[in-house]
């Protein structure tokens, strides 16, 4: 499945504060929705896109004109399909320039371009998804990583068409990195060149230099590349998956080529990507992010929280149905959960439509604020009784303008793994992180950064670790939160927030458009 026949799809170019109308016409034989990843859509969740959360899918032959409202976002975002596994090939970049007449907080680059990482299977993605859901086990590992749609010159099919970036010696380029891959975190580097990180998830950061980039599925990172090497050489760009625990992972390296415009005949050996289980390198890179926190780019970190949430992120197993054969551990089916609740989406009406119209029976409103059962979440041996989750579609209601602290806690159930968690409808400040079990008395008082924490919409929770985020619930509507590893989301690692309307006329959710897709 593609958008307008392109893979990846078109890059959308906007300025801060713009509003787009995107006409989505479904000419495929499959249902589809489109999500504008990192666009907060103030008071207007109707065009946010997650299937059966804010809309029913656009059916074959249907269409939906989606209003995409940009406000404070500036930098790099992206769009992608948000129904089943269609985002494997349906995605593209969103470039948000500063307002006209305004400048970047760094010297203007000579040029900028997106670098989008993806995955490729030598199998129909719909068949792959059906096989995965039927088996109850892990999905088939992808056959290649792609850079701007190409797996690179280590594959015969891509040797002539691998992505090539031409640069002029002495000039600076803004690379807009997007991890659209389905299943794992990536390491990326350019042979012989340092990169300067200047932004993430549509916000600017204090600049820092790094020899490598760690980027989670769903995350965007803006980097400056200074073309300051001898012009008589070309250099490989390389990307490789990282998984802290998964046994089956694509171990291949994908390549692209950086070449100086006066010479493209020789190449150096590509910089080796970091080891596939290099947790220290991954968290060390992520820990370096800081907001600019200056007069033009102020931060508004809640100094205190009036709503405290503690969410465990777990891999689970559920019994195999009678008469079936399942490929999960000990013949069970794999599942995933937040606070031991494995999400089951409705199929007859979306949550937003039910909430707006006051229709019951679509969702419950008692999602737990804390784990229902407390135990040593990161212990190497956890009793099997703790592996089976509840199932359902529960939401957590937030009061308008409440200050929320949410602590994500990884668990070692079934071995544990990293979880890149993405929140729709708002960014959050990443105020703290660590390994082991979160201890509020120790961790909140001694390790939190409430001065210049990064402002993100996707954050990787390290294996058997925790991450604390804070945000203000000022965007009324229905907003999905989920792991951006697609297998985990499919197994149920997601939940929904409902932010209630405020009292003022500009603090209430806007009405729906007239062309919402029917259920």
PEQUIVEN-V386975 format. One record per backbone hydrogen bond with DSSP energy under -1.0 kcal/mol. CO is the residue of the C=O (numbers start at 1). NH is the residue of the N-H. If there is no record, write none. Layout:
co;nh
CO;NH
CO;NH
This chain:
co;nh
3;6
6;3
12;95
14;97
15;18
18;70
20;68
22;66
24;64
26;61
32;58
33;82
35;80
36;39
37;78
41;44
43;510
45;48
50;53
50;54
52;351
53;352
55;52
58;32
59;62
62;26
64;24
66;22
68;20
75;96
77;94
78;37
79;92
80;35
82;51
83;86
85;88
86;89
86;90
90;81
91;9
92;79
93;12
94;77
95;14
96;75
97;16
99;102
111;174
113;176
115;178
116;148
117;180
118;146
120;143
120;144
121;123
124;128
125;129
126;130
127;131
128;132
129;133
130;134
131;135
132;136
135;327
136;334
144;120
146;118
147;150
150;147
152;155
155;158
158;162
163;257
165;259
167;261
168;171
171;227
172;110
173;225
174;113
175;223
176;115
177;221
178;117
178;180
179;218
182;486
185;242
186;215
187;240
188;213
189;238
190;193
195;210
196;224
197;208
198;205
199;222
200;203
202;74
203;200
208;197
210;195
213;188
215;186
216;219
219;179
220;201
221;177
222;198
222;199
223;175
224;196
225;173
226;228
227;170
234;268
235;258
236;191
237;256
238;189
239;254
240;187
254;239
256;237
257;165
258;235
259;167
260;263
275;278
276;243
277;279
278;282
279;283
280;284
281;285
282;286
283;287
285;288
286;289
290;206
307;405
309;407
311;409
312;339
313;411
314;337
316;335
318;333
321;324
328;331
329;332
332;328
333;318
335;316
337;314
338;341
340;390
341;338
342;392
350;354
351;355
352;356
353;357
354;359
364;395
369;310
375;377
376;379
377;412
383;386
384;387
387;317
390;342
392;344
393;364
395;367
396;498
398;500
399;402
402;473
403;306
403;307
404;471
405;309
406;469
407;311
408;467
409;313
412;415
413;416
419;461
420;484
421;459
422;482
428;456
429;431
429;470
431;449
432;468
434;466
439;443
440;444
442;446
443;447
452;291
454;430
456;428
457;423
459;421
461;419
462;465
464;436
465;410
466;434
467;408
468;431
468;432
469;406
470;429
471;404
472;474
473;401
477;499
479;497
480;424
481;495
482;422
485;489
486;490
487;491
488;493
491;336
492;343
492;494
493;483
495;481
496;396
497;479
498;398
499;477
504;507
507;502
